[in-house]
């Protein structure tokens, strides 16, 4: 099963931590996570900050055994 996420799932640290907790509490619910990049902006800085936050979430999800992609 694939979980598709919006940017707020990795840029909002509270939401990210709640999601990570839920994924730990319910292992094997999802096999793969798809991250969505920022939308409605051409700001390189916004995309850079989002990508850094995405990398943190991605690492933690990979450590849980999930496949991640954009």
C-alpha positions in Angstrom: 0.0 0.0 0.0 1.3 3.5 -0.9 0.9 6.5 1.3 0.9 9.8 -0.6 1.9 12.9 1.4 1.6 16.7 0.9 4.5 19.0 1.7 3.1 19.9 5.1 3.7 16.3 6.2 7.5 16.9 6.1 7.7 20.7 6.6 5.5 20.9 9.7 7.6 19.2 12.4 4.6 18.5 14.6 2.6 16.9 11.8 5.8 15.0 10.7 6.4 13.6 14.2 2.8 12.6 14.6 2.9 10.8 11.3 6.2 9.0 12.2 4.7 7.9 15.5 1.6 6.6 13.8 3.7 4.7 11.3 5.7 3.1 14.1 2.5 2.2 16.0 1.0 0.5 12.9 3.9 -1.1 11.1 3.3 -2.9 7.8 0.3 -0.6 7.1 2.2 0.9 4.2 5.0 -0.3 2.0 5.9 2.9 0.2 5.6 6.6 0.8 5.4 9.2 -1.9 6.5 12.7 -1.0 5.0 15.7 -2.8 7.3 18.6 -3.6 6.3 22.2 -3.0 3.6 23.6 -5.3 2.6 27.0 -6.4 6.0 28.5 -5.9 9.1 29.1 -8.0 11.2 30.1 -5.0 14.4 28.1 -5.0 14.8 28.8 -1.3 11.3 27.4 -0.5 12.1 24.3 -2.4 15.6 23.9 -0.7 14.1 24.2 2.8 11.3 21.7 1.9 13.9 19.3 0.4 15.9 19.4 3.6 12.9 18.7 5.7 11.8 15.9 3.3 15.3 14.3 3.6 14.8 14.1 7.4 11.4 12.4 7.1 12.7 10.2 4.3 15.6 8.9 6.4 13.3 8.1 9.3 10.8 6.3 7.1 13.6 4.3 5.4 14.8 3.3 8.8 11.3 1.9 9.4 11.7 -0.2 6.3 9.5 1.9 4.0 10.4 2.6 0.3 10.3 6.4 -0.4 10.0 8.4 -3.5 8.9 11.8 -4.9 
